[in-house]
Amino acid sequence: MCAKAALLVRCLAAFVVCSVSFSGWAETFEELKQLTEQGNAFTQAMLGAMFYQCEGVSQDYEQSLEWLTKAA
């Protein structure tokens, strides 16, 4: 991952983690993902942060970057 992309991921992940709690937002990962696929920028950022921080999913920087970029 290039330095710019890594910085973008860290900044957006930090923003989301500081802004919301992952628990209680969506009852299941699939519900959250469905909202992200419908274009909800907030949930796209949450999903990106989840992949970045390994919160309820396997850590995946590529998925994190994809969702955080869509949210931005």
For each residue, the residues with C-beta under 8 A, 3 or more apart:
1: 5 6 9 61 62 65
2: 5 6
3: 6 7
4: 7 8
5: 1 2 8 9 65
6: 1 2 3 9 10 61
7: 3 4 10 11
8: 4 5 11 12 65 68 69 72
9: 1 5 6 12 13 48 52 61 64 65 68
10: 6 7 13 14 52
11: 7 8 14 15
12: 8 9 15 16 45 48 49 68 71 72
13: 9 10 16 17 48 49 52 53 64 68
14: 10 11 17 18
15: 11 12 18 19 45
16: 12 13 19 20 45 46 48 49
17: 13 14 20 49 53
18: 14 15
19: 15 16
20: 16 17 25 46
21: 24 25
22: 25 46 49 50 55 56
23:
24: 21
25: 20 21 22 32 43 46
26: 29 31 32 35 43
27: 31
28: 31 32
29: 26 32 33 56 57
30: 33 34
31: 26 27 28 34 35
32: 25 26 28 29 35 36 43 46 47 50
33: 29 30 36 37 47
34: 30 31 37 38
35: 26 31 32 38 40 43
36: 32 33 39 40 43 44 46 47 67 70
37: 33 34
38: 34 35
39: 36 44
40: 35 36 43 44
41: 44 45 70 71
42: 45 46 71
43: 25 26 32 35 36 40 46 47
44: 36 39 40 41 47 48 67 68 70 71
45: 12 15 16 41 42 48 49 67 68 71 72
46: 16 20 22 25 32 36 42 43 49 50
47: 32 33 36 43 44 50 51 63 67
48: 9 12 13 16 44 45 51 52 63 64 65 66 67 68 69 70 71
49: 12 13 16 17 22 45 46 52 53 55 64 68
50: 22 32 46 47 53 54 55 56 57
51: 47 48 54 57 58 59 60 61 63 64 67
52: 9 10 13 48 49 59 61 64 68
53: 13 17 49 50 59
54: 50 51 57 58 59
55: 22 49 50
56: 22 29 50
57: 29 50 51 54 60
58: 51 54
59: 51 52 53 54
60: 51 57 63 64
61: 1 6 9 51 52 64 65
62: 1 65 66
63: 47 48 51 60 66 67
64: 9 13 48 49 51 52 60 61 67 68
65: 1 5 8 9 48 61 62 68 69
66: 48 62 63 69 70
67: 36 44 45 47 48 51 63 64 70 71
68: 8 9 12 13 44 45 48 49 52 64 65 71 72
69: 8 48 65 66 72
70: 36 41 44 48 66 67
71: 12 41 42 44 45 48 67 68
72: 8 12 45 68 69
